[in-house]
Amino acid sequence: MSELQIGEIVTGIYKTGKYIGEVTEVRPQHYLVRVLAVVKHPMQGDLHNPKEADVMIFHERKALSYREQSNIPKQMVKPYKDEVPDYLVSLKQAVDKLKNELNETATPWAEMSLKSIASLERDYFK
């Protein structure tokens, strides 16, 4: 794959979230990407023990903020050709999709994740 250029619109996976953004810098191993929209909200809990509720700290994981910049490994970044959705609209859709998936999963991890999401929603959509 050829190198992406500054200003290109891309999707990037950061931790367990997926975002649409703009490349603002090309680095040896990463692209610096400015977030414009959310495709997939990050999973809740411990990244090292995914979908486990019995962990030392159950992390509440926020989506990256609008225009927040993030170093994303080059292999996790792909060109994006469609129209970029509004950040808040995309965040709401990503949160709703995650909540629907969690509601179908009757596990302690899903219950704890739904509590985290409820807390995040109060913060996101004041």
Salt bridges, closest charged atoms under 4 A:
GLU3 OE2 - LYS74 NZ 3.04
GLU22 OE1 - ARG34 NH1 3.48
GLU25 OE2 - ARG27 NE 2.87
ASP96 OD1 - LYS92 NZ 3.10
GLU101 OE2 - LYS97 NZ 2.90
GLU121 OE2 - LYS99 NZ 3.09
ASP123 OD2 - LYS62 NZ 2.46
ASP123 OD1 - LYS126 NZ 3.34
